[in-house]
Structure formats: structure tokens, C-alpha cells
Amino acid sequence: MRIGLSTAAFYGRYETEEAAAFIAGLPVACAEAFLQTPSEYTVDFANLVRGNLRGIPCTSVHPLGTSFENGMFSRSARQRQDAFDTFRRVLDAGQALGAGMYVYHGRHTPQLRALDFNMEANANVLTVMMDEARARGMVIAWENVFWCQLTTPQRVRQARAMLPDVRFTLDIKQAMKAGADPLEMARAMSGAILNVHICDWDEGGKLCLPGEGCFDFAALFDVLRASGCGGPVILEPYLALIKSDAALTASIEYIRRVCGR
């Protein structure tokens, strides 16, 4: 498994292309590009980011899905069309980045709480998304997010029962925030995990850099290997968690050691 870092770690400090250039100097094997605004959903911008990564592969693209992914479920045909047009622009940018995955949040609520689960509606949207991604050599990696729909291992199992080809991004901090065991979430996704987002937290649930908290990453890697996951493991800390560049580098090195033990 390759250890990587998301450009989202620098949101508010660097613009996306600047974050890519900074990541190129860190001891990572891959990167995730968080495209944070519509002006970044272009092939030209993707080529800039790819160049700034200086050979570090971009394995996944993650847009600001809250700005348009709900629209793909709209009752309005025009809203759906506009939302899918935006989605296709992100895919085109992802293809230019060389990314094999689109990280998908899905329906969310502005109140940042879990929604009722309507897998039939999710399957209708995901089927179109998966076809569009496949045409560009990409895959949709549905991420568990505590304020969206994919929140529990049970919902993961329901999704897989209705849509056997569905694939996932496992986010361990989002599982924790949803009150789910991250390892149980990983087991529910077993055989279908393409991408992993990691952070860490203390006994009180306060987030921190991997290696600074209490989460058992060795156990996580055991479960991931048992599930056949060979995809990237992406550090996705919030900027406020990075006390210094040295602390971030130490965290990356820690995860590399645990993964390679």
C-alpha cells in the first residue's frame, strides 16, 4: 500500500497548485488532489497540478462535492443536468491528473447530520456516475461521511447488496464521528476498498495527526490487507492539526513504518 497526502491538508494555507508543489518535497508515494472550486475543474488546471507534483502520482480527485452533488438528486431536470455537467468537468480534470478515482460524498444536509438512507435513489445516481467515470478510465469511490448517507457498516452492506459493483473510500475519522468502529467499517467494505483516508484522535475524540493519538493503525493495516486492499492510504488532516511541517513529516514517516512493519 502506498502512503500519500491530500492537498486538502493545506486548505487555507496554500492554493491547490501550491499544495501540490509542497507535497512534491515530502516523503510520500502518491497524492490526492482536492479541487476546491469550479475554476479548478478544468484540464488546464489539472495539468498545472500534475506538473507541480513532479512525478508523484495523483491517485484520486476529490471535488467540493457539497456545491453540486446534491443537485444530482434534484427533482428539477435542469438542476440535475447542471450538477452532472459539473461532475463531468471534475472527471475530465481527474483524467488529466492521471487519477483513477473520484471521491464521492453523495447527498448531504447543511445541518451536518446523518440522512435517512435511500439506496434506490443512490443507486440510480451512482449508476450514471459509474458509467461516466468508466468512460474515462476512472472509478467512483463512495466515501463514508458522518453528515452524508454512507454512515454505518449496515448501510455499506445495503449498498453492496443493491449495487455489487460499488467501490469505496474508507475514512476512519468519519467512521469514528458517526459512532461506528472504523475496523468494522473496513470489514463491511472488504474487497471493495479502493482508497483510504486517515487521521488520528485522542481518547476524547479530538482529532490529531496520525501517530499523535490513540488509534491502532497496525490493526487497521491488518484488516486492510485481509480485505485485499492494495490502494493508497491518504493522510487527510485538517490544516489546524498540523503544528509544523516537521510534525507532518514525522506523521508520514510513522505511517510508513507501521504500514511496512
ZITA-V874660 format. One line per field, one symbol per residue. ss: DSSP state (H for helix, E for strand, C for the rest). phi: phi as a letter, one per 30 degrees, with the letter a starting at -180 (. if undefined). Layout:
# ZITA-V874660
ss: ???
phi: ???
This chain:
# ZITA-V874660
ss: CCEEEEHHHHECCECHHHHHHHHCCCCCCEEEEEECCHHHCCHHHHHHHHHHCCCCEEEEEEECHHHCHHHHHCCCHHHHHHHHHHHHHHHHHHHHHCCCEEEECCCECCCCCCCCCCHHHHHHHHHHHHHHHHCCCCEEEEECCCCECCCCHHHHHHHHHHCCCCEEEEEHHHHHHCCCCHHHHHHHCCCCEEEEEECEECCCCCEECCCCCCCCHHHHHHHHHHCCCCCEEEECCCHHHCCCHHHHHHHHHHHHHHHCC
phi: .dcbbcdddcejcbdeddddddedccdccabcccdcaedcdbdddedddddddhjddcdacbdddddaddddcdddddddddddddedddeddddddidcbcdcdidbbddhbdceccddddddddddeddddedcibbdcdcdbdcccdbbedddddddddbeddbbcdcddddeddicdedddddddeibdcabcbbbaddciddadejcccdddddedddddddidcddccdbddeddcdadddddddedddddddcd
